Amino acid sequence: MKDIIKSQPSGLFRLLLAMLLSTAILLPGNGNTAELKKLEKPIEPPALKLESLKGKKIDLGDYKGKVVLVQFWATYCSPCRTEMPSMNKLIKKLHDADIPFEILAVDMGESKDEVQKFVDEVKPEFSILLVDKDEQIEDWNVFATPTNFLIDTQGKIRYTLYGEFDWGSEAVFKTISELAAKSKNEGKDESEGEGKDKDESESEGKNENEGKDKGENKSEDKNKTKDEKEEAAPDKEEPATETKTAD
């Protein structure tokens, strides 16, 4: 397998990602050479905005609500060629079960003709994305192919994987099904929590305004009562002035 080395990696995300991927690698051999590595805490992925082989603009941010497998691959990568049929099997099985799932397979900067030739031979049934410049994916810190990221319905990385893998296994189907259900519920709880906070804030504002109005009304009533008392008070009669007649 030919490694793709990214020069001068930087940033906390890159360092963390490299550590995670390194812990997911097992000893090479026949069949599976890797396993899904679950992150202790979900990570926000870097931006991914590329054009597909069919000319469609793809933005990872538009896929929230679905579990997404982002794979970085290359036509010269033997494990990539071997595992793509199992990826076809996985996406079909999940779609048949009405589980929201997509695969975005990012080729590592090869020509469109090279990629098209590979696709014609292997026939992947998912989106193939093309990279024009290294800068478009450098924040992902991909140093070899295949490298995989499993992203939940809230758009956060939950699992990483490096190396050849059988994506058609029952264990993978179960993991993704549970991830889709779990992340969806977490998003619902988060939304309900935000709605509750908003309602409480509005309620506090309403009570504050009511208190303010009540205070103003009380002040008006006080002034009104004072005015009413003044109007109701009898006018004081001025003392009579005796007029003396000149003798």
Summary of the structure (lengths in Angstrom):
residues: 247
radius of gyration: 35.1
end to end distance: 141.6
largest distance: 146.0
contacts: 653
relative contact order: 0.16
helix: 47%
strand: 18%
